[in-house]
Amino acid sequence: MPLEDPTKQEVHVTELAGPGDRWVSVTDASRIARRQEHTIRTWIAQGVLPVNPVRVGINKKTRQVRLSDLATLTPILDPDAGIATDWGMLDLPSIPKQQQQLLEQMTTLQQEVAGQLANLDGQLRNLAGSQEQFAEETRQTWQVHQQQYQQLAHRDEEQQQRIQQVRETLAEDLRDVDQAIRQELGNVLQLHALLEERVKAQDQAWKLAQQALRDLIAQSENTLRQEMAGLVAQIEQARQESAEAVENLRKYVAGLEERIVSGMEERRQAHEDLAATVTRLQAHTDQLFSQVGNRLEQLEATTGQQQDEIQKQVGRMGLLETELSTRIGQLATQVAGEESTWQERAQASEQEARQLRRDLDAQGRLQQALQKQLDEERKAREELARQVDKLLKSGQQKGKEHE
């Protein structure tokens, strides 16, 4: 071995810096860094570039540096430019030592493997017992879960049947309620139309009665005016006749006085005639006044009867109006009652429909909860089956490895 130059300040390294690091020869270092080999050796001699103290290769002259250390000093321009081979980098003197190390490692590994196999054998026996116990527990759990699943399936089927029955019953009830509401609404509308017709008929009858009453009053007034005019004409004629009779009486009395002057006999006779004439005149006057009084009494009686008849007609019209008002009030009350009853029935039907919807929602939530529980049971059974299968496969594989 050549002597080392004491002036050199080499820095030695024996381990790589990391998994991505590697050893390169001095020649390859100069080639991949595009530097002169003298420069690389100067860096090594100055201790700037650490070097492996063990020389490698067939001639034991090849020196190695780390690629990571070279990259800190100069850029790596061509990483594939190296020419050194694995044969040239071979470290022959260290092979026996490495073989001895490998034998020691194999012995230690065999001992560790034997211990681990013994432990594994015990663990396998324990695992076999645990596996049998777990298999028995798994079978029992499977049977229990199967029974629970059958019970849940039976319960689910019963719940589905109940839900279907409730849905059919609710649908039928809703159809009946809807049909009843529609029928009640039709009856109310029909009653409303009938009431409108009756109100229109009563209104028309009231208008006709008012018109008839107006015509009767106008006719009575015309008749009364005509009779009053005739009565006034008769009274005026009677007054004229009375005035003429009085005038004639005066004239006659004047003539009698002249006659009385001419003679007593004639006066006596005239007096008797005058008395007779006065008597006849008084009788005629009394008769005229009696006729006028009777006519006035008849006219007053007729007027009273007509006024009574008018009062009766007015009373009957008032009664008819009262009756119409009462009837209209009764009809309005009946309509209001029918509308209130219909509204109460509609509210009751709506409340019943809401209750039915709430029952359906509750049934739906119960069904969802049962379905969720069934899904969880299925997932638990599937997970349990996978774990059992995994344990069985693991036990079989370990048994085969042990064999």
MARKE-237327 format. One record per residue (C-alpha): z, y, x. Coordinates in steps of 0.25 Angstrom, whole numbers, plus 5000, padded with zeros to 4 digits. Example, Ala and Ser with C-alpha at 12.3 -4.5 7.8 and 13.67 -1.06 7.14 Angstrom:
up:5031, north:4982, east:5049
up:5029, north:4996, east:5055
//
This chain:
up:5000, north:5000, east:5000
up:4996, north:5014, east:5006
up:5007, north:5023, east:5009
up:5010, north:5035, east:4999
up:5007, north:5049, east:5004
up:5021, north:5056, east:5004
up:5015, north:5069, east:5001
up:5010, north:5064, east:4987
up:5018, north:5068, east:4975
up:5013, north:5058, east:4965
up:5019, north:5057, east:4952
up:5020, north:5042, east:4947
up:5019, north:5037, east:4932
up:5019, north:5023, east:4927
up:5018, north:5025, east:4912
up:5007, north:5031, east:4903
up:5010, north:5043, east:4895
up:5007, north:5037, east:4882
up:4998, north:5028, east:4874
up:4986, north:5036, east:4876
up:4988, north:5037, east:4891
up:4981, north:5028, east:4901
up:4980, north:5026, east:4917
up:4968, north:5031, east:4924
up:4964, north:5030, east:4939
up:4962, north:5041, east:4948
up:4947, north:5039, east:4948
up:4946, north:5039, east:4933
up:4956, north:5051, east:4932
up:4946, north:5059, east:4941
up:4934, north:5054, east:4932
up:4940, north:5057, east:4918
up:4945, north:5070, east:4923
up:4933, north:5074, east:4931
up:4942, north:5077, east:4943
up:4940, north:5073, east:4957
up:4948, north:5060, east:4961
up:4955, north:5069, east:4972
up:4960, north:5078, east:4962
up:4967, north:5067, east:4954
up:4973, north:5061, east:4967
up:4978, north:5075, east:4971
up:4985, north:5077, east:4957
up:4991, north:5063, east:4959
up:4996, north:5066, east:4973
up:5002, north:5080, east:4969
up:5009, north:5073, east:4957
up:5001, north:5081, east:4947
up:4995, north:5068, east:4941
up:5005, north:5057, east:4939
up:5000, north:5043, east:4945
up:5004, north:5028, east:4943
up:5010, north:5023, east:4955
up:5005, north:5009, east:4954
up:4991, north:5008, east:4959
up:4982, north:4998, east:4951
up:4968, north:4992, east:4953
up:4964, north:4980, east:4961
up:4965, north:4988, east:4974
up:4979, north:4994, east:4969
up:4973, north:5008, east:4973
up:4970, north:5014, east:4959
up:4980, north:5024, east:4955
up:4982, north:5028, east:4940
up:4986, north:5041, east:4933
up:4988, north:5044, east:4918
up:4977, north:5050, east:4909
up:4988, north:5059, east:4902
up:4992, north:5065, east:4916
up:4978, north:5067, east:4920
up:4975, north:5074, east:4907
up:4986, north:5084, east:4910
up:4979, north:5088, east:4923
up:4965, north:5088, east:4919
up:4956, north:5086, east:4907
up:4951, north:5072, east:4904
up:4936, north:5075, east:4904
up:4930, north:5061, east:4903
up:4941, north:5050, east:4899
up:4930, north:5039, east:4900
up:4926, north:5042, east:4914
up:4935, north:5032, east:4921
up:4930, north:5021, east:4929
up:4942, north:5013, east:4931
up:4943, north:4999, east:4925
up:4955, north:4990, east:4920
up:4952, north:4981, east:4932
up:4953, north:4993, east:4941
up:4966, north:4998, east:4934
up:4972, north:4984, east:4935
up:4986, north:4983, east:4941
up:4986, north:4969, east:4947
up:5000, north:4969, east:4954
up:5007, north:4972, east:4941
up:5001, north:4960, east:4934
up:5012, north:4950, east:4938
up:5023, north:4960, east:4935
up:5017, north:4963, east:4921
up:5015, north:4948, east:4919
up:5030, north:4946, east:4922
up:5034, north:4957, east:4913
up:5025, north:4951, east:4902
up:5032, north:4937, east:4904
up:5046, north:4944, east:4903
up:5041, north:4951, east:4890
up:5035, north:4938, east:4884
up:5049, north:4931, east:4887
up:5057, north:4942, east:4881
up:5047, north:4943, east:4869
up:5048, north:4927, east:4867
up:5063, north:4928, east:4867
up:5062, north:4940, east:4857
up:5052, north:4932, east:4849
up:5061, north:4920, east:4849
up:5073, north:4928, east:4844
up:5064, north:4935, east:4834
up:5059, north:4921, east:4829
up:5073, north:4916, east:4828
up:5077, north:4928, east:4820
up:5064, north:4927, east:4812
up:5067, north:4913, east:4809
up:5081, north:4916, east:4804
up:5075, north:4928, east:4796
up:5064, north:4919, east:4790
up:5075, north:4909, east:4786
up:5083, north:4920, east:4780
up:5070, north:4926, east:4774
up:5066, north:4912, east:4768
up:5080, north:4911, east:4762
up:5079, north:4926, east:4757
up:5064, north:4923, east:4753
up:5069, north:4911, east:4744
up:5080, north:4919, east:4738
up:5071, north:4931, east:4736
up:5060, north:4922, east:4730
up:5071, north:4916, east:4721
up:5075, north:4930, east:4717
up:5061, north:4934, east:4716
up:5058, north:4923, east:4706
up:5070, north:4926, east:4698
up:5067, north:4941, east:4698
up:5052, north:4937, east:4695
up:5057, north:4929, east:4683
up:5067, north:4940, east:4679
up:5056, north:4950, east:4680
up:5046, north:4941, east:4673
up:5056, north:4939, east:4662
up:5058, north:4954, east:4661
up:5043, north:4957, east:4662
up:5041, north:4947, east:4650
up:5052, north:4954, east:4642
up:5046, north:4967, east:4646
up:5032, north:4963, east:4642
up:5038, north:4957, east:4629
up:5046, north:4970, east:4627
up:5033, north:4978, east:4630
up:5025, north:4970, east:4620
up:5036, north:4972, east:4609
up:5036, north:4987, east:4613
up:5021, north:4988, east:4612
up:5021, north:4981, east:4598
up:5032, north:4990, east:4594
up:5025, north:5002, east:4599
up:5012, north:4997, east:4592
up:5020, north:4995, east:4579
up:5026, north:5009, east:4580
up:5013, north:5015, east:4583
up:5006, north:5008, east:4571
up:5018, north:5012, east:4562
up:5018, north:5026, east:4567
up:5003, north:5027, east:4565
up:5004, north:5021, east:4551
up:5015, north:5031, east:4548
up:5007, north:5042, east:4554
up:4995, north:5038, east:4545
up:5004, north:5037, east:4533
up:5011, north:5051, east:4536
up:4997, north:5057, east:4539
up:4992, north:5051, east:4526
up:5004, north:5056, east:4518
up:5003, north:5070, east:4524
up:4988, north:5071, east:4521
up:4991, north:5066, east:4507
up:5002, north:5076, east:4505
up:4993, north:5087, east:4510
up:4982, north:5083, east:4501
up:4992, north:5083, east:4489
up:4997, north:5097, east:4494
up:4983, north:5102, east:4495
up:4979, north:5097, east:4482
up:4992, north:5102, east:4475
up:4989, north:5116, east:4482
up:4975, north:5116, east:4477
up:4980, north:5112, east:4463
up:4991, north:5123, east:4463
up:4980, north:5133, east:4468
up:4971, north:5129, east:4456
up:4983, north:5130, east:4446
up:4987, north:5144, east:4452
up:4973, north:5148, east:4451
up:4972, north:5143, east:4436
up:4986, north:5150, east:4433
up:4981, north:5163, east:4439
up:4968, north:5162, east:4431
up:4976, north:5159, east:4418
up:4985, north:5170, east:4422
up:4973, north:5180, east:4423
up:4967, north:5175, east:4410
up:4980, north:5177, east:4403
up:4982, north:5191, east:4409
up:4968, north:5194, east:4404
up:4970, north:5188, east:4391
up:4983, north:5196, east:4390
up:4976, north:5209, east:4394
up:4965, north:5206, east:4383
up:4975, north:5203, east:4373
up:4983, north:5216, east:4376
up:4970, north:5224, east:4376
up:4966, north:5218, east:4363
up:4980, north:5220, east:4357
up:4979, north:5235, east:4362
up:4965, north:5237, east:4356
up:4970, north:5231, east:4343
up:4982, north:5239, east:4342
up:4975, north:5251, east:4345
up:4965, north:5248, east:4334
up:4976, north:5245, east:4324
up:4983, north:5258, east:4328
up:4971, north:5266, east:4327
up:4968, north:5260, east:4313
up:4983, north:5262, east:4309
up:4982, north:5277, east:4314
up:4969, north:5279, east:4306
up:4975, north:5273, east:4294
up:4988, north:5282, east:4295
up:4979, north:5294, east:4298
up:4971, north:5290, east:4285
up:4984, north:5288, east:4277
up:4988, north:5302, east:4282
up:4975, north:5308, east:4278
up:4976, north:5301, east:4264
up:4990, north:5306, east:4263
up:4986, north:5320, east:4267
up:4975, north:5320, east:4257
up:4984, north:5314, east:4246
up:4994, north:5325, east:4249
up:4984, north:5336, east:4249
up:4978, north:5330, east:4235
up:4992, north:5330, east:4230
up:4994, north:5344, east:4234
up:4982, north:5348, east:4227
up:4985, north:5340, east:4215
up:4999, north:5346, east:4215
up:4993, north:5360, east:4216
up:4984, north:5356, east:4204
up:4995, north:5351, east:4196
up:5003, north:5364, east:4198
up:4991, north:5371, east:4193
up:4991, north:5362, east:4181
up:5006, north:5363, east:4179
up:5004, north:5378, east:4179
up:4994, north:5376, east:4168
up:5003, north:5368, east:4159
up:5016, north:5361, east:4158
up:5010, north:5349, east:4151
up:5000, north:5348, east:4162
up:5011, north:5350, east:4172
up:5019, north:5339, east:4166
up:5007, north:5330, east:4166
up:5003, north:5335, east:4180
up:5017, north:5333, east:4184
up:5017, north:5319, east:4179
up:5003, north:5317, east:4186
up:5008, north:5323, east:4198
up:5020, north:5314, east:4198
up:5011, north:5302, east:4196
up:5002, north:5307, east:4207
up:5013, north:5310, east:4216
up:5019, north:5296, east:4213
up:5005, north:5290, east:4216
up:5003, north:5299, east:4228
up:5017, north:5294, east:4233
up:5014, north:5280, east:4230
up:5001, north:5281, east:4237
up:5007, north:5288, east:4249
up:5018, north:5278, east:4249
up:5007, north:5267, east:4249
up:5000, north:5274, east:4260
up:5012, north:5275, east:4268
up:5016, north:5261, east:4265
up:5002, north:5256, east:4269
up:5003, north:5264, east:4282
up:5017, north:5259, east:4285
up:5013, north:5244, east:4282
up:5001, north:5246, east:4291
up:5010, north:5252, east:4302
up:5019, north:5241, east:4300
up:5008, north:5231, east:4301
up:5003, north:5238, east:4313
up:5016, north:5238, east:4320
up:5018, north:5223, east:4316
up:5004, north:5220, east:4322
up:5007, north:5229, east:4334
up:5021, north:5222, east:4336
up:5014, north:5208, east:4334
up:5004, north:5212, east:4345
up:5014, north:5217, east:4354
up:5023, north:5205, east:4352
up:5010, north:5196, east:4354
up:5007, north:5205, east:4367
up:5022, north:5203, east:4371
up:5021, north:5188, east:4369
up:5007, north:5188, east:4376
up:5014, north:5195, east:4388
up:5026, north:5186, east:4387
up:5017, north:5174, east:4387
up:5009, north:5180, east:4399
up:5023, north:5183, east:4406
up:5027, north:5168, east:4403
up:5014, north:5163, east:4408
up:5015, north:5172, east:4421
up:5029, north:5167, east:4423
up:5025, north:5153, east:4421
up:5013, north:5155, east:4430
up:5022, north:5161, east:4441
up:5032, north:5150, east:4439
up:5021, north:5139, east:4440
up:5015, north:5146, east:4452
up:5029, north:5147, east:4458
up:5031, north:5132, east:4455
up:5018, north:5128, east:4461
up:5021, north:5137, east:4473
up:5035, north:5130, east:4474
up:5028, north:5116, east:4472
up:5018, north:5119, east:4483
up:5029, north:5124, east:4492
up:5037, north:5112, east:4490
up:5024, north:5103, east:4492
up:5021, north:5111, east:4505
up:5036, north:5110, east:4509
up:5036, north:5095, east:4506
up:5023, north:5093, east:4513
up:5028, north:5101, east:4525
up:5041, north:5092, east:4525
up:5033, north:5080, east:4524
up:5023, north:5085, east:4535
up:5035, north:5088, east:4544
up:5042, north:5075, east:4541
up:5028, north:5068, east:4544
up:5027, north:5076, east:4557
up:5041, north:5073, east:4561
up:5039, north:5058, east:4558
up:5026, north:5059, east:4566
up:5034, north:5066, east:4578
up:5044, north:5055, east:4577
up:5034, north:5044, east:4577
up:5027, north:5051, east:4589
up:5041, north:5051, east:4596
up:5043, north:5037, east:4593
up:5029, north:5034, east:4599
up:5032, north:5042, east:4611
up:5045, north:5035, east:4613
up:5038, north:5021, east:4611
up:5028, north:5026, east:4622
up:5038, north:5030, east:4632
up:5046, north:5017, east:4630
up:5032, north:5009, east:4632
up:5030, north:5017, east:4644
up:5044, north:5014, east:4649
up:5042, north:4999, east:4647
up:5028, north:5000, east:4653
up:5034, north:5007, east:4665
up:5045, north:4997, east:4666
up:5035, north:4985, east:4665
up:5026, north:4992, east:4676
up:5039, north:4993, east:4685
up:5042, north:4979, east:4682
up:5028, north:4975, east:4686
up:5028, north:4983, east:4699
up:5042, north:4977, east:4702
up:5037, north:4963, east:4700
up:5024, north:4966, east:4708
up:5032, north:4972, east:4720
up:5042, north:4960, east:4719
up:5030, north:4951, east:4720
up:5024, north:4958, east:4732
up:5037, north:4958, east:4739
up:5039, north:4943, east:4736
up:5025, north:4940, east:4741
up:5027, north:4949, east:4753
up:5040, north:4942, east:4756
up:5034, north:4928, east:4754
up:5022, north:4931, east:4763
up:5031, north:4937, east:4774
up:5040, north:4925, east:4774
up:5027, north:4916, east:4774
up:5022, north:4924, east:4786
up:5035, north:4924, east:4794
up:5036, north:4909, east:4791
up:5022, north:4907, east:4797
up:5025, north:4916, east:4809
up:5038, north:4908, east:4811
up:5030, north:4895, east:4811
//
